[in-house]
Amino acid sequence: MNNAWIVGAKRSPVIPHGGAFAALDIHDLAAPVIRALLDSAGMTTDQVGELILANALGAGGNPARVAALAAGLPETVGGLSIDRQCCGGLDAVMLAQSMVLSGQHDVVIAGGAESYSRRPLRYRTFADGRAPEPYDQAQFTPWPGRDPDMAEAAEALAQTLGITRQAQDEWAVASHQAALQADLSGQIVTLEGQDRDAFTRNLNARLCARAPVVAGSVTAANMAVAADGAAFVLVVSDRVARTLSAPKIRIEAGSSLGGAPDLPGIAPVVAIKAALDRAGRTVDSLTVAEVMEAFAVQAIACQEGADLPRDIVNPNGGALARGHPIGASGAIVAVGLYHQLVQKGGAGVAAIAAAGGLGSALVLSAV
């Protein structure tokens, strides 16, 4: 049976918007990571068949093509940009797997990049002559009543499942504590003098109690800050994998599914179960799980809903301790999972939710 392998995984530091990456465009974030990724696997640019880049906030124009050229990839590499909001970076890896398994390409770079700091201003125009109106959140469903603000959706999830602010704050504190102790040197590419996630701090219950309320039990302490960053993995065929000495992690299965648009945070539960089923696995066989923490309540809901043991979830912390560069976040959890499996062996799952009621999950294993 043919396989698709991840033979390298790199990311930039994640920097809150308006910080050290504030002047960098999408390709400025992506290109150094792509170059470092190829170097880490001992591969050259002329071996790459395709670059898939997820992005949620850019102005279009195929940022994957721009990033490919900026990274020095051959002009024959067209670049494919995708937008599945937060899920995009993880879905890019699944799409790369499909390209490799189908024989379309032997080497695909997949991931995402987001510059929240440089996102374009958006205006909605009207045919009746009214002045254009600015907007921040795009339309994720055709029904205004089921297209909530993401923080309000997180609070609705907390109320639906009975997840308290204390539980959310405790998860956030644990995320920061784990991130402070984590060694991410093998993952992070130094960029603009930054070699660590700038938002990680010694968060505690007292600071959580003082955090501004955003929506009910959702506060500035238990939701991820908007951020800039990039992350990519290198997906190759069996034939190429056999020629490399880089650590190899097999892509076993993936799933991207929809759920209730007004409760997007719970959508990864179904995706996790579907991906594990396709891989012929149960949660008991997992060594580690990387679950996106756009909101603490979302991470709690996914951990409990998918019956993931708490002690295997986000051992190096999560997005609450680093930030949320939307199009890159799915790739960031994939990068984290790759490195965890290289260190620990076994199998793991990466999962993320997205606006509109979407959830994606990817199962990887060390063989």
C-alpha positions in Angstrom: 0.0 0.0 0.0 1.2 3.5 -0.8 1.9 5.9 2.0 2.4 9.6 2.5 5.1 10.7 4.9 5.9 13.9 6.8 9.7 14.2 6.8 10.0 17.7 8.2 7.9 20.3 10.1 8.8 23.9 10.9 7.1 27.0 12.0 7.9 30.6 12.8 7.4 32.0 16.3 3.8 33.1 16.9 3.7 36.8 17.6 0.6 38.8 18.7 -0.6 41.2 16.1 1.1 44.6 16.1 4.3 43.0 17.5 7.6 42.1 15.9 6.0 40.8 12.7 3.8 43.8 12.2 5.6 44.9 9.0 5.7 41.4 7.4 3.4 40.3 4.6 2.2 36.7 4.2 5.1 35.7 2.0 7.7 37.3 4.3 6.4 35.0 7.1 6.2 31.9 4.9 9.4 32.0 2.8 12.0 31.6 5.6 10.0 28.7 7.1 9.8 27.0 3.7 13.6 27.3 3.1 14.4 26.0 6.6 12.0 23.1 6.2 13.7 21.9 3.0 17.1 22.3 4.7 16.0 20.3 7.7 15.1 17.3 5.5 18.2 17.6 3.3 16.1 18.4 0.2 16.5 21.0 -2.5 14.0 23.4 -4.0 14.0 21.6 -7.4 12.5 18.5 -5.8 9.3 20.3 -4.8 6.2 19.6 -6.9 3.6 21.9 -5.2 3.1 24.3 -2.3 -0.3 24.5 -0.6 -0.8 27.5 1.6 -3.8 28.2 3.8 -4.7 31.8 4.5 -7.9 33.4 5.9 -7.4 37.2 6.0 -5.3 38.1 3.0 -6.5 40.0 0.0 -6.4 37.1 -2.4 -4.0 37.1 -5.3 -2.9 33.5 -4.6 -0.5 34.0 -1.7 0.8 30.5 -2.2 2.3 31.5 -5.5 3.9 34.6 -4.0 5.3 32.6 -1.1 6.7 29.9 -3.5 8.5 32.6 -5.5 9.8 34.3 -2.4 11.1 31.0 -1.0 13.1 30.4 -4.2 11.0 27.4 -5.4 11.1 26.7 -9.1 8.7 28.8 -11.2 7.1 25.6 -12.3 5.7 25.3 -8.7 2.3 27.0 -9.2 1.2 27.4 -5.6 -2.3 26.5 -4.4 -4.0 28.8 -1.8 -6.9 27.5 0.2 -9.3 29.2 2.7 -11.0 27.0 5.2 -10.5 29.6 7.9 -8.9 28.1 11.0 -9.0 24.5 9.6 -7.1 25.5 6.5 -3.6 24.7 7.6 -4.5 21.2 8.7 -6.6 20.6 5.6 -3.6 21.7 3.5 -1.7 18.7 4.9 -4.6 16.3 4.0 -4.7 17.7 0.5 -0.9 17.2 0.2 -1.4 13.6 1.3 -4.0 13.1 -1.5 -1.7 14.6 -4.1 1.1 12.2 -3.1 -1.1 9.1 -2.8 -2.6 9.9 -6.2 0.8 10.1 -7.8 0.3 13.7 -8.8 3.4 14.8 -6.9 6.2 13.1 -4.9 7.0 16.2 -2.8 4.5 18.7 -1.5 5.0 21.5 1.0 1.8 22.2 3.0 0.8 24.5 5.7 -0.4 28.1 6.2 0.6 31.7 6.9 -1.3 34.6 8.4 -0.5 38.2 8.9 -3.2 39.5 11.2 -1.2 42.8 11.4 -1.2 43.3 7.7 -4.7 42.1 6.9 -6.5 44.4 4.4 -9.4 46.6 5.4 -12.7 45.3 4.1 -15.7 47.2 2.9 -19.1 46.0 1.7 -20.5 48.0 -1.2 -24.2 48.6 -2.0 -26.1 48.9 -5.3 -28.3 51.7 -4.0 -25.6 54.3 -3.6 -25.0 54.0 0.1 -21.5 54.6 1.3 -19.5 51.4 1.7 -19.5 49.9 5.2 -16.4 48.4 6.8 -16.7 44.9 8.3 -14.3 42.7 10.3 -16.0 39.2 10.3 -16.8 37.6 7.0 -20.1 35.8 6.4 -19.8 32.1 7.4 -23.4 31.0 7.0 -26.4 32.3 5.0 -28.4 32.8 8.2 -27.6 35.8 10.4 -29.1 34.1 13.4 -26.7 31.2 13.0 -23.6 33.2 12.2 -22.4 34.3 15.6 -19.4 36.3 16.7 -16.8 33.6 17.6 -16.5 34.7 21.3 -20.2 34.6 21.6 -20.3 31.2 20.0 -17.7 30.0 22.6 -19.8 31.3 25.4 -22.9 29.5 23.9 -20.8 26.3 23.9 -19.8 26.9 27.6 -23.5 27.3 28.5 -24.6 24.3 26.5 -22.0 22.0 28.0 -21.9 23.5 31.5 -18.2 24.5 31.3 -17.4 27.1 33.9 -15.1 30.1 33.7 -13.0 28.5 36.4 -12.5 25.4 34.2 -11.6 27.6 31.3 -9.2 29.6 33.3 -7.5 26.5 34.7 -7.0 25.2 31.2 -5.5 28.5 30.1 -3.1 28.5 33.1 -2.0 24.9 32.3 -1.4 25.8 28.7 0.9 28.7 29.6 2.7 26.6 32.3 3.3 23.8 29.8 4.5 26.2 27.1 7.0 27.8 29.5 8.6 24.4 30.1 8.5 23.2 26.5 11.6 22.9 24.3 10.4 24.0 20.9 13.9 24.6 19.4 13.5 21.9 16.7 10.2 23.4 15.6 10.8 27.2 15.4 12.6 29.1 12.7 14.1 32.3 14.0 12.6 35.3 12.2 13.1 39.0 12.8 15.3 38.1 15.8 12.4 36.2 17.4 13.0 32.6 18.4 10.1 31.9 20.8 6.4 32.6 21.1 6.1 36.0 22.5 2.8 35.7 24.3 3.7 32.8 26.6 3.8 34.0 30.3 3.5 32.9 33.9 -0.3 33.1 33.9 -2.1 32.4 37.2 -5.6 32.4 38.7 -5.2 35.9 40.0 -4.4 37.3 36.6 -7.2 35.3 35.1 -9.7 36.8 37.5 -8.7 40.3 36.5 -8.9 39.6 32.7 -11.5 41.6 30.8 -14.7 39.8 30.0 -15.3 39.3 26.3 -18.5 37.2 26.4 -19.9 35.8 29.6 -17.3 33.3 30.9 -15.0 33.9 27.9 -12.3 36.4 28.8 -9.1 37.8 27.4 -7.2 35.2 29.4 -9.0 32.1 28.2 -9.2 32.9 24.5 -6.3 33.1 22.1 -4.9 36.4 21.0 -5.0 37.3 17.3 -1.5 36.8 15.9 1.0 36.5 13.0 2.9 33.4 12.0 3.6 30.6 9.5 4.0 26.8 9.6 4.6 24.1 7.0 5.3 20.4 6.8 7.0 18.4 4.0 4.9 15.6 2.7 6.6 13.0 0.4 5.9 9.7 -1.3 7.3 6.3 -0.3 9.9 6.5 -3.1 11.3 9.8 -1.8 11.0 8.9 1.8 13.3 5.9 1.3 16.1 8.2 0.1 16.0 10.5 3.2 17.6 10.2 6.6 15.2 12.7 8.1 12.7 11.4 10.8 9.6 10.0 9.0 6.1 10.2 10.4 3.3 8.5 8.5 0.0 10.2 7.7 -2.6 7.5 8.6 -5.9 9.3 8.0 -7.7 12.6 8.1 -11.2 14.0 8.3 -12.7 17.4 7.7 -16.4 17.6 8.5 -19.2 20.2 9.2 -21.4 20.5 12.2 -23.7 23.1 13.7 -22.7 26.5 12.4 -23.6 28.2 15.7 -21.5 25.9 17.8 -18.3 25.6 15.8 -16.1 24.8 18.8 -17.5 21.2 19.1 -17.1 20.3 15.4 -13.6 18.6 15.9 -15.1 15.9 18.1 -16.8 14.2 15.1 -13.7 14.8 12.9 -11.5 13.2 15.5 -13.7 10.1 15.8 -14.0 9.8 12.0 -10.2 10.1 11.5 -9.5 7.5 14.2 -12.0 5.2 12.7 -10.4 5.5 9.2 -7.0 4.8 10.8 -8.4 1.8 12.6 -7.6 3.3 15.9 -9.1 4.2 19.3 -8.1 6.9 21.7 -6.4 4.3 23.8 -3.7 3.9 21.1 -2.7 7.5 21.1 0.5 8.9 22.6 -0.3 12.6 22.1 -3.1 14.9 20.9 -2.6 18.4 19.7 -5.9 20.2 20.0 -6.3 23.8 18.9 -7.1 26.3 21.7 -8.8 29.2 20.0 -10.8 29.2 23.2 -10.3 27.2 26.4 -13.9 26.1 26.3 -13.4 24.7 22.8 -10.4 22.7 23.8 -12.2 21.3 26.9 -15.2 20.4 24.8 -13.1 18.6 22.3 -10.9 16.8 24.9 -14.0 15.6 26.8 -16.2 14.9 23.8 -13.6 12.8 22.0 -12.6 11.0 25.3 -9.0 12.1 24.9 -7.0 11.5 28.1 -6.2 14.9 29.6 -2.5 14.1 30.1 -1.8 13.5 26.4 -3.5 16.8 25.2 -1.2 19.7 24.4 1.8 18.6 26.4 3.8 21.7 25.2 0.9 24.1 25.7 -1.4 25.4 23.0 -2.7 28.5 21.2 -3.8 30.1 24.5 -0.1 30.4 25.3 1.1 31.5 21.9 -1.7 33.1 19.8 -3.9 32.3 16.8 -2.6 33.1 13.3 -5.8 31.8 11.7 -4.6 30.3 8.4 -1.5 28.9 10.0 -3.0 27.5 13.2 -3.9 24.1 11.7 -0.4 23.6 10.4 1.0 24.6 13.8 -0.8 21.8 15.5 0.5 19.4 12.8 4.1 20.7 13.3 3.7 20.1 17.0 2.3 16.7 16.6 5.1 15.7 14.2 7.9 16.7 16.7 6.1 15.0 19.6 5.9 11.7 17.7 9.5 11.9 16.6 10.5 12.2 20.3 8.0 9.8 21.9 7.0 7.4 19.1 3.5 6.0 18.9 0.5 7.7 17.2 -1.3 11.0 17.7 -4.1 13.2 16.5 -4.2 16.9 15.6 -7.5 18.7 15.6 -8.9 22.2 15.0 -12.3 23.9 14.7 -13.3 26.7 12.3 -16.0 29.3 11.9 -19.1 28.0 10.1 -19.2 24.8 12.2 -16.1 23.1 10.7 -13.8 20.6 12.3 -10.7 18.9 11.0 -8.5 16.1 12.4 -5.3 14.3 11.3 -3.9 11.0 12.6 -0.1 10.5 12.4 2.1 7.7 13.5 5.8 6.9 14.0 6.6 3.7 12.2 
